[in-house]
Amino acid sequence: MKLSDDDFTLFGLPPRQALDRADLDARRRDLQGRVHPDRFTAEGAAAQRLAMQWAVRVNEAYQRLKDPLSRGAYLCALRGVAVDAERNTAMPAAFLMQQMAWREALDEAADATAVQDLADRIERDERAMLAELERLLDVQGDTAGAAAQVRSLMFLARFRADIERRLEQLTPS
């Protein structure tokens, strides 16, 4: 293992969007057990600092790989196509129209039940979009299409946060 290995190599996994979460969790526990700084107390401060770097590296890689959206963006970057969501906001026209419809539905939702219904629809749409991201990356090898899909999913994640805030406003404490 090298600190510079990509996350998939570090975890001994193929670079794919589809991952078995239980397998990923088990690999994380194994890696953390091998690099935990407490295992290196007898070897001195330098060995413990290196172990701490490894522990941080494993945790960062795990955080990226466990989240399908982060994993998709990371795979795109590994394959030479940056998602670049801050500067590249291009999305298909159909998705832009869908965004407008979702925003209108949220604005028009009069009560918590209506907002929750929208949240449920968004969750279903997000699952379908994640399945499409997996197909684009793992089956078609369409990294540019996958990057656009990641940008769309990033919008959806922000929109879900807006929905949660609206639910908090409508739900008495």
C-alpha positions in Angstrom: 0.0 0.0 0.0 1.1 3.5 -0.8 -0.5 6.7 0.5 -0.8 7.9 -3.1 -2.9 4.9 -4.1 -6.3 5.7 -5.3 -9.2 4.8 -2.9 -10.2 1.7 -4.8 -6.6 0.3 -4.8 -6.3 1.2 -1.1 -9.4 -0.8 -0.3 -8.5 -3.6 -2.8 -11.6 -3.0 -4.8 -12.2 -2.7 -8.6 -12.9 0.9 -9.7 -16.6 0.6 -10.1 -19.7 2.5 -9.0 -21.4 -0.6 -7.8 -20.0 -1.6 -4.4 -21.1 -3.9 -1.7 -21.4 -1.7 1.4 -20.9 -4.6 3.8 -17.7 -5.6 2.0 -16.5 -1.9 2.0 -17.2 -1.7 5.8 -15.3 -4.9 6.5 -12.3 -3.7 4.5 -12.3 -0.4 6.4 -12.3 -2.2 9.7 -9.4 -4.4 8.5 -7.4 -1.5 7.2 -8.0 0.6 10.3 -6.9 -2.3 12.5 -3.7 -2.5 10.5 -2.8 1.2 10.6 -4.2 2.3 13.9 -1.6 4.5 15.7 -1.9 2.5 18.9 -0.3 -0.4 17.2 2.9 1.6 16.7 3.4 3.0 20.2 6.6 0.9 20.8 8.1 2.1 17.4 8.3 5.8 18.4 6.8 9.1 17.4 7.7 8.9 13.7 6.0 5.6 13.3 2.9 6.9 15.1 2.7 10.0 12.9 2.9 7.8 9.8 0.2 5.6 11.2 -1.9 8.6 11.9 -1.5 9.7 8.3 -2.6 6.2 7.2 -5.6 6.3 9.5 -6.7 9.7 8.1 -6.1 8.5 4.5 -8.2 5.3 5.1 -11.0 7.4 6.7 -11.0 9.9 3.9 -11.1 7.2 1.3 -13.9 5.4 3.1 -16.0 8.5 3.3 -15.6 9.0 -0.5 -16.4 5.4 -1.4 -19.3 4.9 0.9 -21.4 7.7 -0.6 -22.6 6.9 -4.1 -22.5 10.5 -5.2 -19.0 11.1 -3.9 -17.9 7.8 -5.4 -19.3 8.7 -8.8 -17.6 12.1 -8.8 -14.4 10.4 -7.7 -14.6 7.8 -10.5 -15.2 10.5 -13.0 -12.1 12.4 -11.8 -10.0 9.1 -11.9 -11.1 8.6 -15.5 -10.1 12.2 -16.4 -13.4 14.0 -16.4 -13.8 16.4 -13.5 -17.4 17.0 -12.4 -16.5 20.7 -11.9 -20.0 21.5 -10.6 -18.9 25.0 -9.4 -18.1 26.1 -13.0 -20.0 23.6 -15.1 -23.7 23.8 -14.5 -24.8 22.4 -17.9 -27.6 20.0 -17.5 -30.0 18.4 -20.0 -33.1 20.6 -20.8 -35.4 17.8 -19.5 -33.7 17.9 -16.2 -33.9 21.7 -16.0 -37.7 21.4 -16.6 -37.9 18.8 -13.9 -36.1 21.1 -11.5 -38.6 23.8 -12.2 -41.5 21.5 -11.6 -40.0 20.2 -8.3 -39.4 23.8 -7.1 -42.9 24.8 -8.0 -44.3 21.7 -6.2 -42.2 22.7 -3.1 -43.4 26.3 -3.3 -47.0 25.2 -3.6 -46.9 22.5 -0.9 -49.3 23.8 1.8 -48.6 21.4 4.6 -46.1 18.8 5.9 -48.0 16.0 4.1 -47.6 17.6 0.7 -43.9 18.3 1.4 -43.3 14.7 2.5 -45.0 13.4 -0.6 -42.6 15.5 -2.7 -39.7 14.2 -0.6 -40.8 10.6 -1.3 -41.0 11.3 -5.1 -37.5 12.9 -5.0 -36.2 9.9 -3.2 -37.5 7.5 -5.9 -36.1 9.8 -8.6 -32.8 9.9 -6.9 -32.6 6.1 -6.7 -33.4 5.9 -10.4 -30.7 8.5 -11.2 -28.1 6.6 -9.1 -28.9 3.4 -11.0 -28.4 5.4 -14.2 -25.1 6.7 -12.9 -24.0 3.1 -12.2 -25.0 2.1 -15.7 -23.1 5.0 -17.2 -19.9 4.3 -15.3 -19.9 0.5 -15.0 -21.6 -0.7 -18.2 -21.3 2.0 -20.8 -18.1 3.6 -19.7 -19.6 7.0 -20.5 -17.6 9.2 -18.1 -18.8 12.5 -19.6 -22.4 11.4 -19.2 -21.7 10.2 -15.7 -20.2 13.6 -14.8 -23.4 15.3 -16.0 -25.4 12.8 -14.0 -23.3 13.6 -10.9 -24.0 17.3 -11.3 -27.8 16.5 -11.5 -27.5 14.4 -8.4 -25.7 17.2 -6.6 -28.7 19.5 -7.4 -31.0 16.8 -6.1 -29.0 16.6 -2.8 -29.3 20.4 -2.3 -33.0 20.2 -3.1 -33.5 17.5 -0.6 -31.9 19.8 2.0 -34.4 22.5 1.0 -37.2 20.0 1.5 -35.9 19.0 4.9 -35.8 22.7 5.9 -39.4 23.2 4.7 -40.5 20.2 6.7 -38.9 21.6 9.8 -40.8 24.8 9.3 -44.1 23.0 8.9 -43.6 20.5 11.7 -44.3 21.8 15.2 -41.5 21.0 17.7 
